[in-house]
Amino acid sequence: MFRTDIATIKRIPRTEIEGETIWGEEETIYKNIPCHLSVKSLSPINQTQSTAEVIHSFKLFYDTKLGLTIAPNDKVYVTTQQGQEYELVAGQSKKYALTTQTSCDLTKKV
C-alpha cells in the first residue's frame, strides 16, 4: 500500500488529582508519519429539502513497524498527497503484520 499522505498525532494529557480530572494543553505525540488516508462513502446521498448529505468512513493506515500507539480520542491531522487537509478524531486501532488501521471521525476538512 502506498503511504504518500502525512499525519501528525496530538493528544490532550489527563491527570487525576483527588478524584478530579485535569486536562492539559494539546501535545504533539507523533509528527510527519507516512500514511494513507482512506475515505469511503458509506451510503448513497441522503437528500432532504435543501441539502444533500453523504456519510463517509475514514481509515488511517500506517506501518506497524513504526511502533506507534494511537489512542481513541487522539487528534489526527492528515495532509494528503493532493494537498487536502483533514482534522480527525481517532477511534479504535487494529494491528496487522504489516500495517495498522485506525478508524477515525471527521472533525473538519480544512
C-alpha positions in Angstrom: 0.0 0.0 0.0 1.3 3.4 -0.9 1.8 5.8 2.1 2.0 9.1 0.4 0.0 11.1 2.9 1.5 12.7 6.1 -0.1 12.6 9.6 0.5 14.4 12.9 -1.0 12.9 16.1 -1.8 15.1 19.1 -3.1 14.2 22.5 -4.6 16.2 25.4 -3.0 14.8 28.6 -5.3 14.0 31.5 -4.3 13.9 35.2 -6.4 12.7 38.1 -5.9 14.7 41.3 -8.1 13.8 44.4 -10.8 12.4 42.1 -10.8 15.5 39.9 -9.8 15.3 36.2 -7.5 18.0 35.0 -6.9 18.4 31.2 -3.6 19.8 30.0 -2.5 21.5 26.8 -2.7 19.6 23.5 0.7 17.9 22.9 2.2 16.5 19.6 2.8 12.8 20.1 3.9 11.9 16.6 4.8 14.1 13.6 5.3 13.5 9.9 4.1 9.9 9.9 3.9 8.4 6.4 0.4 7.0 6.0 -2.6 6.5 3.7 -6.0 8.0 4.5 -8.8 6.0 3.0 -12.1 7.9 2.6 -15.1 5.8 1.7 -18.7 6.8 1.1 -20.9 4.6 3.3 -24.3 5.3 1.9 -25.9 6.9 -1.1 -26.7 10.6 -0.9 -29.4 11.3 1.7 -31.5 14.1 0.0 -33.5 16.5 2.2 -35.4 19.5 1.1 -32.4 21.8 0.8 -29.2 19.8 1.3 -27.7 16.5 0.3 -25.8 14.6 3.0 -23.1 12.0 2.3 -21.8 9.8 5.1 -18.0 9.0 4.9 -15.8 6.4 6.6 -12.2 7.5 7.4 -9.4 5.0 8.0 -5.8 5.8 8.6 -3.2 3.1 7.5 0.4 3.2 8.7 3.4 0.8 9.0 3.1 -1.4 12.1 6.9 -1.4 12.3 6.8 2.3 13.4 5.6 1.1 16.8 3.0 3.9 17.2 0.2 3.8 19.6 -2.7 6.0 18.6 -5.3 6.1 21.3 -9.0 6.7 20.9 -9.8 10.5 21.0 -6.3 11.5 19.8 -6.5 14.3 17.3 -5.2 13.2 13.8 -4.2 15.9 11.3 -3.6 14.5 7.8 -2.3 16.2 4.7 -2.9 14.1 1.6 -0.6 13.9 -1.4 -3.1 16.2 -3.3 -2.8 18.8 -0.5 -6.2 18.2 1.1 -6.1 18.7 4.9 -8.3 16.8 7.4 -8.7 17.1 11.1 -9.9 13.8 12.5 -10.5 12.1 15.9 -9.1 8.6 16.3 -11.2 5.6 17.2 -10.1 2.0 17.6 -6.9 0.7 16.0 -6.3 -2.8 14.6 -2.8 -4.0 14.2 -1.9 -6.4 11.4 1.5 -7.9 10.5 2.4 -5.1 8.0 0.0 -2.3 8.7 -2.1 -0.7 11.4 -5.5 0.6 10.7 -7.2 3.3 12.8 -10.8 4.2 12.3 -11.4 8.0 12.5 -14.3 10.5 12.6 -14.1 13.8 10.7 -13.8 16.9 12.8 -13.3 19.2 9.9 -11.9 19.4 6.4 -9.6 22.3 6.2 
